[in-house]
């Protein structure tokens, strides 16, 4: 049994190495959104400042938008940052995420000519419940096995598309997600990713800001310095699988009317992942430590994640980043490439996948149902369904439940009062507070029949809520909803202008 385990691990590493060797060096670049800020305006601003990113990792948009980007940036390396591919979930291959979502991702990879497909090891939908921002997976052995199995399925779909079109297949990368105040599970995060990479030949993305949130919200900051924590974490993490590194902003979240908490003057700030915020200097110091790790042997690129950030700030941060790290990144990439020339030839592969049984999938599904209840309601759960926190404190989880999550549904990704002004006026007249929408949202699971889009999902759920709780406003809310959908569809088609509306 032990010999078989290590044989499979070595086989997965060999297959990964073969794929990684074929990837071009990308260097230093940016991870961008097509819309915010305007992509071509950003590129022109960088060039005017004498800056040329080695690549732009493009976040999911529409396939026509990706075709538009490729036409306007014909010589740029354009890897792909996917969204809506919930590889942590038991039903992924049969869900809309695993069918419609994967097909759309494959089409966008083809349009861009991407060398890799990066996706967070996190989800915004699970067991019929939806969220506006990422939740980390359950960090357990069973969850790691499920994730590896789904990643193998995803890579197969990407490979099949490449065969049909005669192109080089993109390598699937799994990104370590942030902790937004908490994480749950029984495995340390490095052990989880080691369990995944022992079973599948994927690459990894290590996000420096996400690493800081692990330090903050597992309580490690109470026991160790950041440097000592990072050294221990990186030694346990599968650094030899890291293809890309991300660096992005961090910021404290504030919401009017949110719950108030005692502030410990000695505590670290309550930073969470925030791409539009400035990058703290501590993250660049942490990046230097990561780049010096001896097992970082397959690195192909390092990118600042800059979606939603002002262009002037991006230009300033990218210049500072290049001045400090461009030569260092080049040295790390070149050293890894030199090592690859001495690696042994890859052996012939045979089928080694051991899928989860139906009982194991059902058990994991039940665990995710308990996870949803735990993080959204705080209800007492049976011991068998109660997830354990990865360190940290229940106070931090309460920040998520009582402040962050309600704001996400009521304000983030579309202010309900702005989206539905006439309907909200009717709700006020009926003495129906908008806050009831939060409990309605999580009142029952719903089938995920469409590719994930939080804005459209929010429209549909609000229509359902109003029809249920205030039937007299049903006609009004449906009219406003259709106006919003039409405007959204129009905004999501590319235009042949300097400003992208794709």
CORUR-V192671 format. One record per backbone hydrogen bond with DSSP energy under -1.0 kcal/mol. CO is the residue of the C=O (numbers start at 1). NH is the residue of the N-H. E is the energy in kcal/mol with one decimal. If there is no record, write none. Layout:
CO/NH/E ; CO/NH/E
This chain:
1/5/-2.1 ; 2/6/-2.3 ; 3/7/-2.3 ; 4/8/-2.3 ; 5/9/-2.1 ; 6/10/-2.4 ; 7/11/-2.0 ; 8/12/-2.7 ; 9/13/-2.2 ; 10/14/-2.2 ; 11/15/-2.4 ; 12/16/-2.5 ; 13/17/-2.6 ; 14/18/-2.2 ; 15/19/-2.0 ; 16/20/-3.2 ; 17/21/-2.4 ; 20/23/-1.6 ; 27/302/-2.3 ; 28/54/-3.4 ; 29/304/-1.8 ; 30/57/-2.8 ; 31/306/-2.5 ; 32/59/-2.6 ; 34/39/-1.5 ; 36/308/-2.9 ; 38/42/-2.2 ; 39/43/-2.5 ; 40/44/-2.6 ; 41/45/-2.2 ; 42/46/-2.4 ; 43/47/-2.3 ; 44/48/-2.4 ; 45/49/-1.2 ; 46/51/-3.1 ; 47/50/-1.7 ; 55/30/-1.9 ; 57/32/-3.0 ; 58/81/-2.9 ; 62/66/-1.9 ; 63/67/-2.2 ; 64/68/-2.0 ; 65/69/-2.5 ; 66/70/-2.4 ; 67/71/-2.1 ; 68/72/-1.8 ; 69/73/-1.7 ; 73/76/-1.2 ; 77/56/-2.4 ; 79/58/-2.5 ; 80/118/-2.9 ; 81/60/-1.9 ; 85/87/-2.1 ; 86/89/-1.7 ; 89/92/-1.6 ; 91/95/-1.1 ; 92/95/-1.1 ; 95/99/-1.1 ; 96/101/-3.0 ; 99/103/-2.4 ; 100/104/-2.3 ; 101/105/-2.3 ; 102/106/-2.7 ; 103/107/-2.0 ; 104/108/-2.1 ; 105/109/-2.5 ; 106/110/-2.1 ; 107/111/-2.1 ; 108/112/-2.0 ; 109/113/-2.1 ; 109/114/-1.7 ; 115/171/-2.1 ; 116/80/-2.5 ; 117/173/-3.3 ; 118/82/-2.8 ; 119/175/-2.8 ; 120/122/-1.9 ; 123/135/-2.2 ; 124/131/-3.3 ; 126/129/-2.6 ; 128/446/-2.4 ; 129/126/-2.5 ; 135/123/-2.0 ; 138/140/-1.8 ; 139/186/-1.5 ; 139/187/-3.1 ; 140/144/-2.2 ; 141/145/-2.2 ; 142/146/-2.1 ; 143/147/-2.5 ; 144/148/-2.4 ; 145/149/-2.2 ; 146/150/-2.3 ; 147/151/-2.3 ; 148/152/-2.1 ; 149/153/-1.7 ; 150/154/-2.5 ; 151/155/-2.8 ; 152/156/-2.0 ; 153/157/-1.9 ; 154/158/-2.2 ; 155/159/-2.8 ; 156/160/-2.4 ; 157/161/-2.0 ; 158/162/-2.0 ; 159/163/-2.3 ; 160/164/-2.1 ; 161/165/-1.8 ; 162/166/-1.0 ; 162/167/-2.1 ; 171/117/-2.3 ; 172/203/-2.3 ; 173/119/-1.7 ; 174/205/-2.1 ; 175/121/-2.9 ; 179/181/-1.3 ; 183/390/-2.7 ; 184/139/-2.7 ; 188/192/-2.0 ; 189/193/-2.1 ; 190/194/-2.0 ; 191/195/-2.3 ; 192/196/-1.9 ; 193/197/-2.5 ; 194/198/-1.8 ; 196/199/-1.7 ; 203/174/-2.1 ; 204/243/-2.4 ; 204/244/-1.4 ; 205/176/-2.1 ; 206/246/-1.7 ; 207/211/-2.0 ; 208/212/-1.8 ; 209/213/-1.9 ; 210/214/-1.7 ; 211/215/-1.9 ; 212/216/-2.3 ; 213/217/-3.1 ; 214/218/-1.3 ; 215/221/-1.6 ; 219/222/-1.6 ; 220/223/-1.7 ; 220/224/-2.4 ; 225/229/-2.6 ; 226/230/-2.8 ; 227/231/-2.1 ; 228/232/-2.1 ; 229/233/-2.9 ; 230/234/-3.0 ; 231/235/-1.7 ; 232/236/-1.1 ; 233/237/-1.5 ; 237/239/-2.5 ; 238/241/-2.1 ; 239/242/-1.6 ; 241/204/-2.5 ; 243/300/-3.5 ; 243/301/-1.5 ; 244/206/-2.0 ; 245/303/-2.8 ; 246/208/-2.9 ; 247/305/-2.4 ; 249/274/-2.3 ; 251/272/-2.4 ; 255/258/-1.9 ; 264/267/-1.6 ; 269/271/-1.5 ; 272/251/-2.0 ; 274/277/-1.6 ; 278/250/-1.2 ; 280/283/-1.5 ; 281/285/-1.8 ; 282/286/-1.9 ; 283/287/-2.4 ; 284/288/-1.9 ; 285/289/-1.5 ; 286/290/-2.2 ; 287/291/-2.8 ; 290/293/-1.9 ; 293/296/-1.5 ; 295/297/-1.8 ; 300/26/-2.7 ; 300/27/-1.9 ; 301/245/-1.7 ; 302/29/-2.4 ; 303/247/-1.9 ; 304/31/-2.8 ; 306/309/-2.0 ; 310/314/-2.1 ; 311/315/-2.5 ; 312/316/-2.0 ; 313/317/-2.8 ; 314/318/-3.0 ; 315/319/-2.0 ; 316/320/-2.0 ; 317/321/-2.7 ; 318/322/-2.8 ; 319/323/-2.6 ; 320/324/-1.7 ; 321/325/-2.9 ; 322/326/-1.8 ; 325/329/-3.2 ; 326/330/-2.3 ; 327/331/-2.1 ; 328/332/-2.2 ; 329/333/-2.6 ; 330/334/-2.4 ; 331/335/-2.3 ; 332/336/-2.0 ; 333/337/-2.2 ; 334/338/-2.2 ; 335/339/-1.8 ; 336/340/-1.8 ; 339/342/-1.6 ; 357/361/-2.5 ; 358/362/-2.4 ; 359/363/-2.4 ; 360/364/-2.4 ; 361/365/-2.5 ; 362/366/-2.2 ; 363/367/-2.0 ; 364/368/-2.2 ; 365/369/-1.9 ; 366/370/-2.2 ; 367/371/-2.0 ; 368/372/-2.3 ; 369/373/-1.9 ; 370/374/-2.5 ; 371/375/-2.2 ; 372/376/-1.7 ; 373/377/-2.0 ; 373/378/-1.2 ; 382/385/-2.1 ; 388/185/-3.0 ; 389/391/-1.9 ; 393/397/-1.4 ; 394/398/-2.4 ; 395/399/-1.5 ; 396/400/-1.3 ; 397/401/-2.5 ; 398/402/-2.9 ; 399/403/-1.4 ; 399/404/-2.3 ; 400/405/-3.1 ; 403/407/-1.7 ; 404/408/-2.2 ; 405/409/-1.6 ; 406/410/-2.4 ; 407/411/-2.7 ; 407/412/-2.3 ; 410/416/-2.0 ; 411/414/-1.1 ; 415/418/-1.0 ; 415/419/-2.5 ; 416/420/-2.8 ; 420/424/-2.6 ; 421/425/-1.7 ; 422/426/-1.7 ; 423/427/-2.2 ; 424/428/-2.2 ; 425/429/-2.1 ; 426/430/-1.5 ; 427/432/-2.8 ; 428/431/-1.6 ; 433/436/-1.6 ; 434/437/-2.6 ; 435/438/-1.3 ; 436/440/-2.0 ; 437/441/-2.4 ; 438/442/-1.3 ; 440/443/-1.7 ; 447/449/-1.1 ; 453/457/-2.6 ; 454/458/-2.6 ; 455/459/-1.8 ; 456/460/-2.4 ; 457/461/-2.5 ; 458/462/-2.1 ; 459/463/-2.1 ; 460/464/-2.0 ; 461/465/-2.6 ; 462/466/-2.7 ; 463/467/-2.4 ; 464/468/-1.7 ; 465/469/-3.0 ; 466/470/-2.8 ; 470/473/-2.4 ; 471/474/-1.8 ; 473/477/-2.5 ; 474/478/-1.9 ; 475/479/-2.0 ; 476/480/-2.4 ; 477/481/-2.2 ; 478/482/-2.1 ; 479/483/-1.8 ; 480/484/-2.1 ; 481/485/-2.5 ; 482/486/-2.3 ; 483/487/-2.0 ; 484/488/-2.3 ; 485/489/-2.5 ; 486/490/-2.0 ; 487/491/-2.1 ; 488/492/-1.2 ; 490/493/-1.2 ; 495/497/-1.9
